[in-house]
Amino acid sequence: MGTIDGTHVPVKIQGKFRDRKEGTTQNVLAAITFDLKFIYVLAGWEGSAHDSQVLGDALSRPSGLKILKGI
């Protein structure tokens, strides 16, 4: 068991990494355990990407995020 959240990290690049507020960010998804150990991080999505897109990508990768059933 743990938690999952996404955040926008400010970056200094141009182009597609604009977020919906016209800032330049990168969307980062992280999953941690309750004792605050990172178990999964997916970085690299442009700031305008919706959280559901990032989560879908993390779940679809062969070695991506795994969610246990029945918990």
C-alpha positions as a printed Julia matrix, in Angstrom:
71×3 Matrix{Float64}:
  0.0    0.0     0.0
  1.07   3.54   -0.64
  0.08   6.69   -2.41
  0.43   8.16   -5.86
  0.47  11.79   -6.92
  1.58  14.01   -9.73
  3.26  17.38   -9.7
  4.53  19.96  -12.13
  8.24  20.71  -11.95
  9.43  24.06  -13.37
 11.95  23.62  -16.2
 13.99  26.0   -18.37
 13.17  24.81  -21.89
 10.96  26.09  -24.68
  8.19  24.67  -26.82
  5.77  21.9   -25.98
  6.48  21.91  -22.26
  4.07  24.79  -21.64
  1.42  24.08  -19.03
 -2.16  25.35  -19.06
 -1.11  28.48  -17.13
  1.58  29.35  -19.73
  4.43  28.31  -17.44
  7.15  25.93  -18.57
  6.81  22.7   -16.59
  7.26  18.97  -16.8
  4.54  16.65  -15.45
  6.01  14.06  -13.04
  4.15  11.1   -11.51
  5.53   9.46   -8.37
  4.37   6.54   -6.24
  5.63   6.1    -2.69
  5.11   3.73    0.22
  3.71   4.91    3.53
  7.25   5.02    4.93
  8.08   7.57    2.16
 10.17   5.33   -0.11
  9.82   5.98   -3.82
  8.69   2.86   -5.68
  7.98   4.41   -9.09
  8.72   7.71  -10.87
  7.72   8.7   -14.4
  9.08  12.03  -15.62
  9.2   13.61  -19.04
  5.62  14.46  -19.96
  5.01  18.03  -21.05
  3.28  20.27  -18.54
  0.08  20.42  -20.6
 -0.44  16.63  -20.36
 -3.46  15.61  -18.3
 -2.78  13.49  -15.21
 -4.9   10.65  -16.64
 -2.63  10.53  -19.72
  0.47  10.26  -17.56
 -1.1    7.57  -15.34
 -2.27   5.61  -18.41
  1.25   5.68  -19.8
  2.71   4.51  -16.48
  0.25   1.59  -16.32
  0.77   0.55  -19.96
  4.56   0.26  -19.91
  5.98  -3.31  -19.68
  7.97  -2.42  -16.55
  5.63   0.35  -15.48
  3.52   1.03  -12.43
  1.68  -2.01  -11.05
 -1.42  -1.63   -8.9
 -2.27  -4.62   -6.73
 -5.83  -5.89   -6.98
 -8.01  -6.37   -3.92
 -6.37  -3.74   -1.77
